Amino acid sequence: MKYLTFFLNIICLNFCVSLSTNSELKIIVDVAKSFTKPTSVVAKMCWESNKRSKYAPVEAKLAKMLANLDRPMNIRYLRENETIENDNYPNNDLLFIMNRTCEDANAFIRWASANHKFRKSYRWLILGKSIITNDQTFKVSPEFDNIGISVDSEVIIIEENNTDEVSLHTFYKLKPHTEWIIEHYGNWSPITGFIKSRTRIESNVMRRKDFMGETLITSVAISDNRTKTDLLGLGNIFIDTPAKSSFRTIVPLFDFLNATKVVIFSDTWGYFINGSWNGMIGDISRGEADLCGIVTFITKERMTILEYLTHPTPITLKFVFRQPPLSYQNNLFLLPFSTGVWLCTGAFIVILIAILYINTRWDAKKYKYYNKQKIDQTCLPPTWSDITIFVLSAISQQGSSNELKGTLGRLVMFLVFLAFVFLYTSYSANIVVLLQSTSNQIRTLSDLLHSRLELGLEHAPFNKFYFSSAYTADDPIKKALVDTKIAPKGVLTNVMNIEQGVRIMQKRPFAFNMNTGTGYRIVSAIFQEHEKCGLQEIEYIPNSNPWLCSRRLSPYGELFKVGYIRIQEHGLSDRENRLIYAKKPACTVMGGSFGSVNMVDFHPVCLVLLYGMILAFLLLGVEILVHRKQMKIRNQAAAAAVE
């Protein structure tokens, strides 16, 4: 019996399907085959099923036809009131096929609209009763008025003619309140099969980029109200520079889309505070604006509501500073020689002291009688303390009142002074070079924290957030940097306009957090050529390259993205960047000036002098105490002798 049922099902696959249903199947297969990318089919059909199987014979035949294609496709059938909310298909693989004669068709369409299944990447093929009413003009059925079919949708509808030929169309709306726009997708006939329209060679973006004068609302964050009337002007380029440069880059986009620009202003970029977004991002999230009018940093929180489109400017936000003098990071008086040279020098001094001690002992023994007769006080005594003082005087090139008398002793003295002349000369020459050298050891935020550099911030709205305790709570380095150098009492200090900060950076060791594009423009104007050398950068905000953005899942996202790419390809954004921003100045002249020595440079020497004076007074006090104790003992001994 089972074999008989199987045999009858096979026969039914070929003969139990009507001609009109066969045409539907061929249309579905031909349209699916026309896509040049992998496709998985989800079908909402209402073919009658076999009592002995949960699949209708037509469903089985369609599955077999799709599986036999050169690029095989799988298919999933949805039963009544069934959806795919938890589907595992990639978005760009899905092709929905639906018959509007099904009882739950309208409910399925409303579910798809609510779950963004009509947005980009999804494709639809709708069969059944006509959607377009042809009364001199094409009009879409009112049932679709509140369905989210927009410019990024690809919804194909089938319209039967009086002949065997079938027309396929796509339709969409620019905005919910506008009229439907219907495009010809292609034709199908039993003889020729499916022939796609030549207009489909272009992508949806290029075909649908004409907004026909519809408005696009752009939200721009500014800090100065004068910018509202001078958003495109370059008269005062250092006020709201990011807003002006970004908007000048965006303006060609409205011409590309044939859209009317509407600009609204906000006082900040936008941050998540008390459960909602404020500023420009708040306008985007509430749907009050379509497009960000100023570049924005990428953060984890913003990625849930924004789609980042392009990075139009090379600007970043960094700490910029001139390399500080080497003495700000190191003790200059230890740097002339390497560790190995210092060890060799120490060993050389110990050996010299030992040789001199042996030599003085020999001289003392050899000239003992002569010294008693002449009472010569210039002869070097054979004691460790006198010999050590003699070697120290040779090291410091000061000489000594004592000397060795013999021929061997004089030769040793000559070699000692000669060796230390070379060491002294090398040391002094290195010190002079190091006094004019700069340090490149400050490369990270941790180095910046432990350096002697002062810190300053550009007066900008975003700095209040990025240098707040809320932002730095999870990063101990940033928290320490803010608590010790930027906001020691909980209030931001050293906040200034960008020109003032650059001028301070020119005069003294000072790290200034600024918009590098604008800051380097000022640096190029006021810095001397030699001062442009040694400029260092440290990134405070990770991924600080700002991006233009729009609302996440916006139907216009691809249009904006392609428009921005076209603007960049034609060099328009590069032109704006060259007009407004500057790159890091090149170092062409080094050593153009000679800096004076300051207190920081010889601070270690002052400490040595201070500690030496303290030690001298301590030794003096010890000597006085010892002397008094000795005198007391002598007096007691003398008194005892008298008695």
Secondary structure by P-SEA (a helix, b strand, c coil): caaaaaaaaaaaacccccaaaaaaaaaaaaaaaacccbbbbbbbccccccccccccaaaaaaaaaaaaccbbbbbbbbcccccccccccccccbbbbbbccccaaaaaaaaaaaaccccccbbbbbbccccccccccccccccccccccccccbbbbbbbccccbbbbbbbbbccccccbbbbbccccccccccccccccccccccccccccbbbbbbbbbbcccccccccccccccccaaaaaaaaaaaaaaaaaacbbbbbbbbcccccccccccccaaaaaaacccccccbbbbbcccccccbbbccccccbbbbbcccccccccccccccccccaaaaaaaaaaaaaaaaaaaaaaaaaaaaaaaaaaaacccccccccaaaaaaaaaaaaaccccccccccaaaaaaaaaaaaaaaaaaaaaaaaaaaaaaccccccccaaaaaaccbbbbbcccaaaaaaaccccccccaaaaaaaaccccccccccccccaaaaaaaaaccbbbbbcaaaaaaaaaacccccccccbbbbbbcccccbbbbbccccccaaaaaaaaaaaaaaaaaaaaaaaaccccccccccccccccccccccaaaaaaaaaaaaaaaaaaaaaaaaaaaaaaaaaaaaaaaaac
